Amino acid sequence: MALPNDVEAAYEAFAGTVYGSKILQRKLIELMAFSNSVALDCLPCMRHHSAEAKKHGANDEELALAVAVAMSISAGKNRVKAKEALEK
């Protein structure tokens, strides 16, 4: 299924602005995108952003840390939710 051309163009413009930002180094942006991809369980996103991160200088250790960050956030979220459920 194809999206309408204006929707595709709007997304491409948005993504171009995000990934083309000069506020952070591109490697860091891609590591963040990879970590979020792991947290959201998006395999195509993980493949794309890990490759982009490597292309911009990330190494395996940095990618592993990005996975650990995603795991930590997920585990922390579940921990807090469980504690809240038990308090009620």
Contacts in CASP RR format, 6 or more apart in sequence:
PFRMAT RR
TARGET T0000
AUTHOR 0000-0000-0000
METHOD contacts of the structure
MODEL  1
MALPNDVEAAYEAFAGTVYGSKILQRKLIELMAFSNSVALDCLPCMRHHS
AEAKKHGANDEELALAVAVAMSISAGKNRVKAKEALEK
2 8 0 8 1.000
3 11 0 8 1.000
18 29 0 8 1.000
19 26 0 8 1.000
19 29 0 8 1.000
19 30 0 8 1.000
19 33 0 8 1.000
20 26 0 8 1.000
20 29 0 8 1.000
21 29 0 8 1.000
24 32 0 8 1.000
25 56 0 8 1.000
26 52 0 8 1.000
26 56 0 8 1.000
27 53 0 8 1.000
27 56 0 8 1.000
27 57 0 8 1.000
27 58 0 8 1.000
27 62 0 8 1.000
30 49 0 8 1.000
30 52 0 8 1.000
30 53 0 8 1.000
30 55 0 8 1.000
30 56 0 8 1.000
30 58 0 8 1.000
31 53 0 8 1.000
31 58 0 8 1.000
31 62 0 8 1.000
31 63 0 8 1.000
31 66 0 8 1.000
32 66 0 8 1.000
33 45 0 8 1.000
33 49 0 8 1.000
33 52 0 8 1.000
33 53 0 8 1.000
34 45 0 8 1.000
34 46 0 8 1.000
34 49 0 8 1.000
34 50 0 8 1.000
34 53 0 8 1.000
34 63 0 8 1.000
34 66 0 8 1.000
35 66 0 8 1.000
35 67 0 8 1.000
35 69 0 8 1.000
35 70 0 8 1.000
36 45 0 8 1.000
36 70 0 8 1.000
37 45 0 8 1.000
37 46 0 8 1.000
37 48 0 8 1.000
37 49 0 8 1.000
38 46 0 8 1.000
38 66 0 8 1.000
38 67 0 8 1.000
38 70 0 8 1.000
38 71 0 8 1.000
39 70 0 8 1.000
39 73 0 8 1.000
39 74 0 8 1.000
50 63 0 8 1.000
53 62 0 8 1.000
53 63 0 8 1.000
53 66 0 8 1.000
54 63 0 8 1.000
END
